[in-house]
Amino acid sequence: MRVLITGLILLAVWCFVSAWLYNDKLVPAMKKPVPIMATSNIQTTEADSLMKLKASMPKNLVIYFEFNGTKFNPDSQIDNNITPFKVWLEKYSMSMLSVTGHTDLVGPDNYNFELGLKRAQIVEKYLENQGINANRMITESKGKTAPVADYLTEEGRAKNRRTEISIKMK
């Protein structure tokens, strides 16, 4: 019983000392004002200009293909959508045009990769004919690895058979 009473007394003393240290020593130290370094207005301006630049970038252009096909029939709407990319590349020499081919799930991986690459190369040739320098384009295939829709429906699979054109900054 003596051990129990001694333990309770020591616990009470420890609680009071801990509370005193916390409330009188640590809390006031935590409440001291912390000096804040003023940020440069230049950083904010640079971030704002970068956001404006990205906002003015042409939106990705998507060209769809038939099942197992690489046939591409350009029309006036696609021609009009290519113009902002040409203007952007002329204005910003450090940017590149990314042409990425995609496929649906049907077929083996290596076949889909090759099919996606063929689709991207056909669109690349079209862009060259429209006046875009081949050295300013990056052509690649993602095969079936980057779907934008489901594979369960025909509509979903059709949305995955595409080539995407986008701007990439160096």
SEBA-52540 format. One line per field, with one value per residue (C-alpha): chain; y, x, z; residue number from 0. Coordinates in steps of 0.02 Angstrom, whole numbers, plus 50000, padded with zeros to 5 digits. Each point is the difference from the previous one (the first is absolute). Layout:
gulum	(A, ...)
py	(Y, ...)
px	(X, ...)
pz	(Z, ...)
palum	(NUM, ...)
This chain:
gulum	(A, A, A, A, A, A, A, A, A, A, A, A, A, A, A, A, A, A, A, A, A, A, A, A, A, A, A, A, A, A, A, A, A, A, A, A, A, A, A, A, A, A, A, A, A, A, A, A, A, A, A, A, A, A, A, A, A, A, A, A, A, A, A, A, A, A, A, A, A, A, A, A, A, A, A, A, A, A, A, A, A, A, A, A, A, A, A, A, A, A, A, A, A, A, A, A, A, A, A, A, A, A, A, A, A, A, A, A, A, A, A, A, A, A, A, A, A, A, A, A, A, A, A, A, A, A, A, A, A, A, A, A, A, A, A, A, A, A, A, A, A, A, A, A, A, A, A, A, A, A, A, A, A, A, A, A, A, A, A, A, A, A, A, A, A, A, A, A, A, A)
py	(50000, 50116, 49975, 50044, 50161, 50049, 49968, 50107, 50143, 49991, 49997, 50154, 50094, 49950, 50061, 50169, 50025, 49947, 50116, 50144, 49972, 49986, 50150, 50120, 49957, 49916, 50083, 50180, 49951, 49931, 50160, 50114, 50090, 49919, 50118, 49971, 50032, 50111, 49913, 50085, 50069, 49934, 49820, 50035, 50087, 49854, 49875, 50106, 50015, 49813, 49967, 50122, 49916, 49827, 50068, 50070, 49834, 49912, 49862, 49820, 49945, 49822, 49905, 49837, 49844, 49850, 49829, 49929, 50147, 50131, 50094, 50186, 50115, 50181, 50128, 50189, 49991, 49907, 50123, 50145, 49915, 49977, 50187, 50045, 49868, 50075, 50174, 49939, 49909, 50155, 50111, 49886, 49919, 49897, 49901, 49837, 49917, 49830, 49876, 49845, 49850, 49892, 49841, 49903, 49840, 49877, 49912, 49960, 50134, 50009, 50012, 50139, 50093, 49991, 50049, 50152, 50049, 49985, 50111, 50130, 49995, 50026, 50152, 50060, 49992, 50098, 50133, 50011, 50031, 50138, 50088, 49940, 49954, 49815, 50049, 50086, 49842, 49854, 49845, 49855, 49860, 49954, 49852, 49950, 50061, 50171, 49979, 50149, 49895, 49826, 49843, 49921, 50092, 50029, 50188, 49992, 49898, 50123, 50147, 49910, 49980, 50172, 50109, 50150, 50158, 50111, 50130, 49949, 50128, 49959)
px	(50000, 50144, 50068, 49832, 49983, 50180, 49966, 49842, 50092, 50141, 49872, 49913, 50165, 50052, 49832, 50015, 50181, 49960, 49849, 50102, 50141, 49879, 49891, 50132, 50153, 49952, 49835, 50065, 50155, 49887, 49898, 50148, 49984, 50097, 50077, 49936, 50112, 49921, 49986, 50060, 49871, 50106, 49960, 49814, 50013, 50097, 49871, 49858, 50082, 50031, 49817, 49948, 50117, 49928, 49824, 50035, 50071, 49893, 49890, 50043, 49934, 49935, 49982, 49902, 50030, 49896, 50028, 50169, 50020, 50129, 49900, 49989, 49883, 50040, 49862, 49987, 49958, 50162, 50095, 49927, 50047, 50181, 50024, 50017, 50137, 50096, 49985, 50055, 50153, 50052, 49980, 50084, 50157, 50028, 49839, 49971, 49847, 49961, 49909, 49948, 49910, 49881, 49901, 49859, 50022, 49972, 50159, 50171, 50104, 50138, 49873, 49905, 50162, 50047, 49824, 50004, 50169, 49936, 49852, 50115, 50118, 49855, 49943, 50181, 50013, 49837, 50069, 50159, 49893, 49913, 50167, 50058, 50184, 50031, 50141, 49873, 49895, 50015, 49911, 49962, 49878, 49918, 49906, 49860, 50084, 49915, 49812, 49882, 49841, 49944, 50033, 49831, 49900, 50033, 49986, 50132, 50118, 49972, 50052, 50163, 50047, 50077, 50150, 50025, 50091, 50063, 50131, 50148, 50117, 50187)
pz	(50000, 50039, 49822, 49926, 50100, 49959, 49815, 50003, 50086, 49873, 49858, 50070, 50020, 49823, 49930, 50086, 49945, 49821, 49992, 50071, 49874, 49855, 50045, 50067, 49897, 49835, 49953, 50018, 49899, 49863, 49998, 49966, 49834, 49860, 49874, 49823, 49854, 49869, 49833, 49846, 49883, 49856, 50048, 49998, 49833, 49926, 50063, 49932, 49830, 49994, 50040, 49864, 49877, 50038, 49987, 49827, 49940, 49867, 50070, 49952, 49832, 49987, 49835, 50003, 49896, 49947, 50077, 49946, 49881, 49961, 49869, 50036, 49905, 50042, 49982, 50014, 50186, 50037, 49890, 50102, 50163, 49941, 49974, 50186, 50017, 49854, 50073, 50171, 49932, 49901, 50153, 50128, 49934, 50158, 49977, 49908, 49926, 50073, 49887, 50099, 49927, 50102, 49970, 50080, 50101, 49857, 49943, 50073, 50084, 49869, 49857, 50088, 50032, 49815, 49947, 50115, 49929, 49821, 50043, 50078, 49849, 49878, 50098, 50008, 49809, 49987, 50119, 49896, 49845, 50098, 50024, 50171, 50008, 50037, 50118, 50111, 50023, 50120, 49934, 50116, 50035, 50163, 49924, 50116, 50160, 50015, 49973, 50015, 50001, 50050, 49899, 50037, 49867, 49816, 50029, 50135, 49892, 49855, 50112, 50041, 49815, 49981, 49971, 50114, 49950, 50141, 50042, 50109, 50077, 50005)
palum	(0, 1, 2, 3, 4, 5, 6, 7, 8, 9, 10, 11, 12, 13, 14, 15, 16, 17, 18, 19, 20, 21, 22, 23, 24, 25, 26, 27, 28, 29, 30, 31, 32, 33, 34, 35, 36, 37, 38, 39, 40, 41, 42, 43, 44, 45, 46, 47, 48, 49, 50, 51, 52, 53, 54, 55, 56, 57, 58, 59, 60, 61, 62, 63, 64, 65, 66, 67, 68, 69, 70, 71, 72, 73, 74, 75, 76, 77, 78, 79, 80, 81, 82, 83, 84, 85, 86, 87, 88, 89, 90, 91, 92, 93, 94, 95, 96, 97, 98, 99, 100, 101, 102, 103, 104, 105, 106, 107, 108, 109, 110, 111, 112, 113, 114, 115, 116, 117, 118, 119, 120, 121, 122, 123, 124, 125, 126, 127, 128, 129, 130, 131, 132, 133, 134, 135, 136, 137, 138, 139, 140, 141, 142, 143, 144, 145, 146, 147, 148, 149, 150, 151, 152, 153, 154, 155, 156, 157, 158, 159, 160, 161, 162, 163, 164, 165, 166, 167, 168, 169)
